[in-house]
């Protein structure tokens, strides 16, 4: 289960981050792109279709110093926890400008 209070450790990133409210990104095109990428990755891992991802299984962490936001999606598939992360570059005002990469764990 994603930790919506303290956040999640992502790879080797050690800089401070903020937990972003979903509503900050939900109406932006990048949110739907990230959600669709996560659904595709979960489907490839064997999730039963149609795939829905409830809010409790989505976490967005912002890294102001690096101007990044990392979208984290989680799903249990065949009894095993899977995560998809999508990194998004942010502009100087903190708005998404482009996807930087996706990773499936």
C-alpha positions in Angstrom: 0.0 0.0 0.0 1.3 3.4 -1.0 2.3 5.7 1.9 0.3 8.9 1.2 1.6 10.6 4.4 5.4 10.0 4.2 5.7 9.1 0.5 7.8 6.4 -1.1 11.5 5.9 -1.7 12.1 6.0 -5.4 15.4 4.5 -6.6 18.4 6.4 -5.5 16.7 9.8 -5.3 17.5 11.3 -1.9 16.4 14.9 -2.2 13.4 16.3 -0.3 10.0 15.9 -1.9 6.4 17.0 -1.4 3.3 14.8 -1.7 1.1 16.5 -4.3 -2.7 16.3 -4.1 -4.1 14.3 -7.0 -6.5 17.2 -7.9 -3.4 19.3 -8.8 -2.7 17.0 -11.7 -6.0 15.2 -12.4 -7.3 17.6 -15.0 -4.0 17.9 -16.8 -3.3 15.8 -19.9 -0.1 14.3 -18.3 -2.3 12.7 -15.6 -4.3 10.7 -18.2 -1.2 9.8 -20.1 0.4 8.5 -16.9 -2.8 6.6 -15.9 -3.1 5.0 -19.4 0.6 4.0 -19.3 0.1 2.4 -15.9 -3.0 0.5 -17.1 -1.0 -0.8 -20.1 1.9 -1.9 -17.9 -0.5 -3.7 -15.5 -2.3 -5.4 -18.4 1.0 -6.7 -19.7 1.8 -8.0 -16.2 -1.5 -10.0 -16.3 -4.0 -7.8 -14.6 -7.6 -8.7 -15.3 -9.4 -6.3 -17.7 -10.9 -3.7 -17.4 -8.3 -2.1 -15.2 -9.3 0.5 -12.7 -6.9 2.3 -10.4 -8.5 3.8 -7.3 -7.0 7.0 -5.8 -5.5 5.1 -2.9 -3.3 3.4 -5.4 -2.0 6.6 -6.9 0.7 8.9 -5.4 2.4 11.9 -6.8 5.7 13.2 -5.4 7.2 16.5 -6.4 10.9 17.1 -6.3 11.2 20.9 -6.4 15.0 21.1 -6.6 15.1 18.8 -9.7 11.8 20.2 -11.1 10.4 16.7 -11.3 7.1 15.0 -10.4 6.9 11.3 -10.1 3.6 9.6 -10.5 3.4 6.2 -8.7 0.7 3.7 -9.5 0.2 0.5 -7.6 -1.7 -2.7 -8.2 -1.8 -6.3 -6.8 -1.5 -8.8 -9.7 -1.6 -12.5 -8.9 -1.0 -11.8 -5.3 2.1 -9.7 -5.9 2.5 -5.9 -5.6 3.4 -4.1 -8.8 4.3 -0.4 -9.2 4.6 1.8 -12.3 6.3 5.1 -12.0 6.2 7.9 -14.5 8.6 10.8 -14.2 7.5 14.2 -15.5 9.6 17.3 -15.9 8.2 20.5 -14.4 8.7 24.1 -15.6 9.8 26.9 -13.2 6.2 27.4 -12.1 5.8 23.7 -11.2 3.7 22.8 -14.2 4.3 19.6 -16.2 6.1 20.1 -19.5 7.1 16.6 -20.7 7.3 13.0 -19.6 10.9 11.9 -18.8 10.4 8.1 -18.4 8.3 5.2 -17.2 9.4 2.3 -15.0 7.6 -0.9 -14.1 8.4 -2.8 -10.9 
